[in-house]
Amino acid sequence: MANAVKVLIVEDEPHALTGLAELISGWGYRTETAVDGMDGWEKILAWEPAIVVTDLKMPRLDGLGLLARLADANNGVDSSIAVVLLTAQGTVQTAVEAMKLGAYDFILKPVDATRLRAILGNATRQRETAIELEVARRRLRETGVLGAMVGSSKAMREIFTLIEQIAPSNVSVLITGESGTGKELVARTLHDLSPRKQRPFVAVNCAAIPETLIESEIFGHEKGSFTGALERRVGCFELAANGTLLLDEIAEMPIGTQAKLLRVLEERKLRRLGGKSEIDIDVRVLAATNRDPELAIEQSNLRSDLFYRLNVFHIHLPPLRSHMEDLPTMAEAMLDEMNKKHGRKVAGLAPSIVDRMMAWSWPGNGRELRNTIERAVILCPDGAPLDAGHLPPAFGRSPVAAHAASDASLVPIRVGTTVDEAERLLIIRTLEATGQNKTRAAEILGVSLKTLHNKLKEYSQSREAQSA
């Protein structure tokens, strides 16, 4: 009996309680009893059963109340406990609704012993399967896989360990790293491994939203709060209710908006633009940036108090060039993903393409690798492996170097040219070299997309003023 599955029986009618305990014990389970929901809750905390069989109608705390406490992600109780409800004929609809809230099953009174035994057996097997899956997940992590993340290098293993440690908590996390290193992937993994995984995950790129609209996007607004506000808008905080919100490129958020964000994080309340009342929020906030946070603070792009509030834990993602031993595994995982995405049957990676990829520095990091693999998969015939011939013609050269044969890619700067004019010429030529791809141009220039947009706006306004 020492290894028998533990079943807690919660029933306020003494004879029914005793009868159920004797019946279930006779099937080889270890049993404990409780006389109502409150007593049952205390026994759950102390005894940690695998299954709870509870009456629906009880004094002090009924079956639904007990189920709600078990479903609360912040109570520290094992979320895999199976709850079986005992219900009278008149409350079947309530029991069905309870199953939607997480109950495992229900059974009508008077209890059918055969059905109850079958339910307990099924719940036991489901729990054993869940334990086996968790063991399998741990083995995968030991081989360099965590969710959608892949990597067996020392640096990635340390990141995986940190993610597993902090995912179940509700703390804020600051994720840093170069563009393309997988910051959003880390945020999604933190969400998927947390008690909030069944709730929304919302990501917002602070650099991609115009400064005039970012507060409305994040906090929401009421109808008529400003010109063009034709209806009420729910912001990202409300969209992520009880879930996770990722604020990407946090250092690009206007300083004034950062101050309002800090207040929301501290008080867990927000007020929509134009709103008269505050709204309680329960959201886990993660933030990401490709900048050095301390440098961003020095340059007044990031408030120090907001940084300290977000930086409870800090995960820094290394560039791909610093852990190249992970590249073959990452490429294989991306190949499998692209085969499924495009309905292809490409048969692995040939040594020739692996050698070429290992010799490249990958300035675009994992995003560049993913795009390269996707292009190659589309070109490769089904049944054949990817080889070096499926790489882009300019692979291994920087985007600007790839156009070096053309004089148009050179930036003519004469002595006497001002710094502002040299900067303008460099931006224009880089945009030309990338085919007007502003995101890629910003990466090459080492500036944010928002900064690039602002520069182009300045040049446009300058030309308009000269024309006038």
C-alpha positions in Angstrom: 0.0 0.0 0.0 3.0 2.3 0.4 3.1 3.0 -3.3 -0.7 2.9 -3.8 -2.4 6.0 -5.4 -3.8 8.3 -2.7 -7.5 9.2 -2.9 -9.1 11.9 -0.7 -12.9 11.5 -0.2 -14.8 14.7 0.8 -18.4 14.1 1.8 -20.5 15.7 4.6 -22.8 12.7 5.0 -21.1 10.4 7.5 -22.5 7.0 6.3 -21.7 7.8 2.6 -18.2 9.0 3.6 -17.5 5.7 5.5 -18.9 3.6 2.7 -16.9 5.3 0.0 -13.7 5.0 2.0 -14.2 1.3 2.5 -15.1 0.7 -1.1 -12.2 2.6 -2.6 -9.7 1.1 -0.1 -10.8 -2.3 -1.1 -9.7 -1.6 -4.7 -6.1 -1.0 -3.5 -6.1 2.8 -3.1 -4.8 4.6 0.0 -7.7 6.7 1.3 -8.2 9.7 3.5 -11.5 11.4 4.4 -12.7 15.0 5.0 -16.2 16.1 6.3 -16.5 19.2 4.1 -14.7 21.4 1.6 -12.6 23.3 4.1 -11.5 20.1 5.8 -10.8 18.7 2.4 -8.6 21.7 1.4 -6.5 21.3 4.5 -6.1 17.6 3.8 -5.0 18.3 0.2 -2.3 20.7 1.5 -1.1 18.2 4.1 -1.5 14.9 2.3 -1.1 15.7 -1.4 -3.5 13.2 -2.9 -3.5 12.2 -6.6 -7.3 12.1 -6.8 -10.0 13.9 -5.0 -13.6 12.5 -4.9 -15.8 15.2 -3.6 -19.5 15.9 -3.0 -20.9 18.9 -4.9 -23.2 20.3 -2.1 -21.4 20.8 1.2 -21.3 23.4 4.0 -18.5 25.9 4.5 -16.9 25.1 1.1 -18.7 23.2 -1.6 -17.3 21.0 -4.4 -17.1 23.9 -6.9 -15.3 26.1 -4.3 -12.8 23.3 -3.7 -12.3 22.9 -7.5 -11.7 26.6 -7.8 -9.0 26.5 -5.2 -7.3 23.6 -6.9 -7.5 25.5 -10.2 -5.8 28.6 -8.8 -2.4 28.7 -10.4 -0.8 30.6 -7.4 -1.7 28.2 -4.6 1.3 25.9 -5.0 -0.8 22.8 -5.2 0.0 20.0 -7.8 -2.1 21.0 -10.8 -2.4 17.4 -11.9 -4.8 16.4 -9.1 -7.9 14.7 -10.7 -11.2 15.9 -9.2 -14.2 13.6 -9.4 -17.5 15.2 -8.4 -20.4 13.4 -6.7 -23.7 14.9 -7.7 -27.5 14.4 -7.5 -29.6 14.2 -10.6 -30.7 17.9 -10.2 -27.2 19.3 -10.4 -25.9 17.4 -13.4 -25.7 20.6 -15.4 -23.6 22.2 -12.7 -21.3 19.2 -12.8 -20.9 19.5 -16.5 -20.0 23.2 -16.1 -17.5 22.1 -13.4 -15.8 19.8 -15.9 -15.2 22.8 -18.1 -13.4 24.4 -15.1 -11.1 21.5 -14.8 -12.9 18.6 -13.0 -11.9 15.2 -14.3 -15.3 13.6 -14.3 -18.6 13.3 -12.3 -20.8 10.5 -11.1 -24.4 10.5 -10.0 -25.6 9.5 -6.6 -26.3 6.8 -5.5 -22.8 5.9 -6.6 -22.4 3.1 -9.2 -19.4 1.2 -7.9 -18.4 -0.1 -11.3 -18.4 3.3 -12.9 -16.5 4.9 -10.0 -13.8 2.2 -10.2 -13.5 2.8 -13.9 -13.2 6.6 -13.4 -10.5 6.1 -10.7 -8.6 3.7 -13.0 -8.7 6.1 -15.9 -7.6 9.0 -13.7 -4.7 6.9 -12.4 -3.5 6.0 -15.9 -3.8 9.6 -17.0 -1.6 10.7 -14.1 1.0 8.0 -14.9 1.0 9.2 -18.5 1.5 12.8 -17.4 4.5 11.7 -15.2 6.0 9.8 -18.2 5.6 12.8 -20.4 7.4 15.0 -17.9 10.3 12.5 -17.7 10.4 12.5 -21.5 10.6 16.4 -21.4 13.4 16.3 -19.0 15.3 13.9 -21.2 14.7 16.2 -24.1 16.1 19.1 -22.1 19.2 17.0 -21.3 19.7 16.5 -25.0 19.4 20.2 -25.8 15.7 20.8 -26.4 13.4 23.1 -24.4 10.0 23.7 -26.0 10.9 25.2 -29.4 14.4 26.1 -28.3 17.3 24.0 -29.4 20.9 24.0 -28.1 23.3 21.8 -26.2 26.2 24.2 -25.7 27.1 25.3 -22.2 25.6 28.8 -22.8 22.3 27.4 -24.0 22.0 24.8 -21.2 22.5 27.6 -18.6 19.7 29.6 -20.3 17.4 26.5 -20.3 18.1 25.9 -16.6 17.3 29.6 -15.8 14.1 29.5 -17.8 12.9 26.4 -16.0 13.6 27.9 -12.6 11.8 31.2 -13.2 9.0 30.1 -15.6 6.6 29.0 -12.8 6.8 32.3 -10.9 5.1 35.6 -11.7 8.3 37.8 -11.8 9.2 40.1 -14.6 12.1 39.1 -16.9 14.3 41.3 -19.1 15.5 39.5 -22.2 18.5 41.0 -24.1 20.5 40.0 -27.1 21.2 40.9 -30.7 18.4 41.0 -33.3 17.4 37.5 -34.4 18.8 35.7 -31.3 15.3 34.5 -30.3 14.1 36.9 -27.6 10.5 36.3 -28.4 11.1 32.6 -28.4 12.4 32.8 -24.9 9.3 34.8 -23.8 7.0 32.2 -25.4 8.8 29.4 -23.7 8.6 31.2 -20.3 4.8 31.5 -20.9 4.4 27.9 -22.1 6.1 26.5 -19.0 4.2 28.8 -16.6 0.8 28.3 -14.9 -0.5 30.9 -17.3 0.1 28.7 -20.4 -3.7 28.3 -21.0 -4.1 32.1 -21.0 -3.2 34.6 -23.8 0.4 35.4 -24.8 0.5 38.9 -26.3 3.7 40.4 -27.9 3.9 44.1 -28.9 6.9 45.7 -30.7 7.3 49.1 -29.1 9.6 50.2 -32.0 7.0 49.5 -34.7 4.2 51.7 -33.2 4.1 55.4 -33.9 4.7 57.5 -30.8 1.3 59.1 -30.9 -0.4 55.7 -30.8 1.7 53.6 -28.4 -0.2 54.5 -25.3 -3.5 53.6 -26.9 -2.0 50.3 -28.1 -0.7 49.3 -24.7 -3.3 50.8 -22.3 -6.4 51.2 -24.6 -8.7 54.2 -24.9 -12.3 55.2 -24.5 -14.5 56.5 -27.4 -13.9 60.2 -28.1 -10.7 60.3 -25.9 -8.8 61.9 -28.9 -9.4 62.8 -32.5 -10.1 59.6 -34.4 -11.1 57.5 -31.3 -14.4 56.4 -32.8 -14.9 53.5 -30.4 -13.5 52.0 -27.3 -10.2 50.1 -27.8 -8.9 47.4 -25.4 -5.1 47.7 -25.0 -2.5 44.9 -24.8 -2.7 44.7 -21.1 -6.3 43.8 -21.2 -5.8 41.4 -24.1 -3.2 39.6 -22.1 -5.5 39.3 -19.0 -4.3 36.5 -16.7 -1.6 35.7 -19.3 1.7 37.1 -20.4 2.6 40.4 -22.1 5.9 40.8 -24.0 7.1 44.4 -24.5 9.6 44.0 -27.3 12.2 46.8 -27.9 11.3 48.4 -24.6 14.1 50.9 -25.0 12.3 52.4 -28.0 9.2 53.2 -25.9 8.8 57.0 -25.3 10.0 58.1 -21.9 6.6 59.5 -20.9 4.9 56.2 -21.7 7.6 54.4 -19.7 6.6 56.4 -16.6 2.9 55.3 -17.1 4.0 51.7 -17.6 6.0 51.8 -14.4 2.9 52.9 -12.5 0.8 50.1 -13.9 3.5 47.5 -13.0 3.7 48.9 -9.4 0.0 49.2 -8.8 -1.4 46.5 -11.0 -4.1 48.9 -12.2 -4.5 50.9 -15.4 -6.7 53.6 -16.8 -7.5 53.7 -20.5 -6.9 57.0 -22.3 -9.9 59.1 -21.6 -11.2 56.7 -18.9 -12.6 57.7 -15.6 -12.0 54.6 -13.6 -9.1 52.2 -13.1 -9.1 48.5 -14.1 -7.4 45.8 -12.1 -5.0 43.7 -14.1 -3.3 40.4 -13.6 -0.6 40.1 -16.3 3.0 38.8 -16.2 5.2 41.3 -18.0 8.3 40.3 -19.9 10.5 42.9 -21.7 13.1 42.5 -24.5 15.6 44.8 -26.1 18.6 44.4 -28.5 20.3 47.4 -26.8 22.7 47.4 -23.9 20.3 48.4 -21.1 22.9 50.4 -19.1 23.9 52.3 -22.2 20.2 53.0 -23.0 19.8 54.4 -19.5 22.9 56.6 -20.0 21.5 57.9 -23.3 18.1 58.6 -21.6 16.3 56.0 -23.8 15.3 53.8 -20.8 14.2 54.9 -17.4 16.4 53.5 -14.7 13.5 52.8 -12.3 11.6 50.9 -15.0 14.8 48.9 -15.8 15.1 47.9 -12.1 11.4 47.0 -12.0 11.7 44.8 -15.1 15.1 43.3 -14.4 14.1 41.0 -11.6 15.7 38.3 -13.7 17.9 38.9 -16.8 18.3 36.5 -19.6 21.0 37.4 -22.2 21.0 35.5 -25.4 24.4 35.0 -27.0 24.8 35.6 -30.8 24.9 32.5 -32.9 28.5 33.0 -33.8 29.5 32.4 -30.2 27.9 29.0 -29.9 28.3 27.6 -33.4 28.3 24.0 -32.1 24.5 24.4 -31.8 24.1 25.3 -35.5 23.7 21.8 -36.9 21.1 20.9 -34.4 19.3 24.2 -34.8 19.3 23.7 -38.6 17.9 20.2 -38.4 15.1 21.4 -36.1 14.3 24.3 -38.5 14.4 21.8 -41.4 11.8 19.7 -39.7 9.7 22.7 -39.1 9.9 23.9 -42.7 9.1 20.5 -44.0 5.8 20.6 -42.0 5.1 24.2 -42.9 5.5 23.8 -46.6 4.4 20.1 -46.9 7.9 19.0 -48.1 10.0 15.9 -47.6 13.5 17.2 -47.7 15.9 14.5 -46.4 18.2 16.2 -44.0 21.4 18.3 -44.4 24.3 17.3 -46.7 27.8 17.8 -45.3 28.5 20.5 -48.0 25.8 22.8 -46.7 26.7 22.3 -43.1 30.4 23.2 -43.8 29.3 26.4 -45.6 27.0 27.4 -42.8 29.6 26.7 -40.1 32.0 29.0 -42.0 29.6 32.0 -41.9 29.3 34.5 -39.0 25.5 34.8 -39.1 25.1 38.6 -38.3 21.3 38.0 -38.4 21.6 35.1 -35.9 18.9 32.5 -35.7 16.4 34.6 -37.8 18.9 34.6 -40.7 19.5 30.9 -40.3 15.8 30.2 -40.3 15.2 32.3 -43.5 18.2 30.5 -45.2 16.8 27.0 -44.3 13.3 28.0 -45.5 14.6 29.2 -48.9 16.6 26.1 -49.3 13.7 23.8 -48.4 11.5 25.4 -51.1 14.2 24.9 -53.7 15.2 21.4 -52.8 13.4 18.4 -54.4 11.5 16.0 -52.1 13.6 13.1 -51.0 16.9 14.9 -51.5 19.1 16.5 -48.8 19.8 20.2 -48.6 23.2 20.9 -50.1 25.4 24.0 -50.7 23.7 24.5 -54.1 20.5 25.4 -52.4 22.1 28.4 -50.6 21.5 31.9 -51.9 24.0 33.0 -54.6 25.4 35.8 -52.3 25.6 33.5 -49.2 28.6 34.3 -47.1 28.9 37.9 -48.1 27.3 40.9 -46.3 24.4 42.5 -48.1 26.5 45.6 -48.9 29.4 43.5 -50.1 27.1 41.5 -52.3 26.5 44.7 -54.3 30.1 45.7 -54.4 30.4 45.1 -58.1 28.1 48.1 -58.6 29.4 51.6 -58.1 25.9 52.5 -56.8 26.6 50.6 -53.6 29.6 52.9 -52.8 29.0 55.9 -50.5 30.9 58.9 -52.0 32.1 61.1 -49.1 34.3 64.0 -50.0 36.4 66.1 -47.6 34.2 68.9 -46.3 31.1 66.8 -46.2 29.2 67.3 -42.9 28.6 64.4 -40.5 24.8 64.8 -41.0 25.1 64.6 -44.8 27.5 61.6 -44.6 24.9 59.9 -42.3 22.1 60.6 -44.8 24.2 59.2 -47.7 25.0 56.1 -45.8 21.4 55.5 -44.9 20.2 56.0 -48.5 22.8 53.8 -50.0 22.2 51.0 -47.4 18.4 51.1 -48.2 19.3 50.8 -51.9 21.5 47.8 -51.2 18.8 46.1 -49.3 16.1 46.7 -51.9 14.4 49.3 -49.5 14.1 46.7 -46.8 14.1 49.0 -43.8 14.3 46.3 -41.2 17.4 44.8 -42.7 18.9 48.2 -43.3 18.4 49.1 -39.7 20.2 45.9 -38.7 23.2 46.6 -41.0 23.4 50.2 -39.7 23.2 49.1 -36.1 20.2 51.3 -35.3 16.6 50.6 -34.3 13.9 50.5 -36.9 12.2 53.5 -35.1 15.4 55.5 -35.4 15.7 54.8 -39.1 12.0 55.8 -39.6 12.7 59.1 -37.7 15.8 59.8 -39.9 13.8 59.2 -43.1 11.0 61.4 -41.8 13.6 64.2 -41.1 15.0 63.9 -44.7 11.5 64.0 -46.2 10.6 67.1 -44.2 13.8 68.8 -45.2 13.1 68.2 -48.9 9.6 69.6 -48.5 11.0 72.7 -46.8 13.5 73.3 -49.5 10.9 72.8 -52.2 8.6 75.4 -50.5 
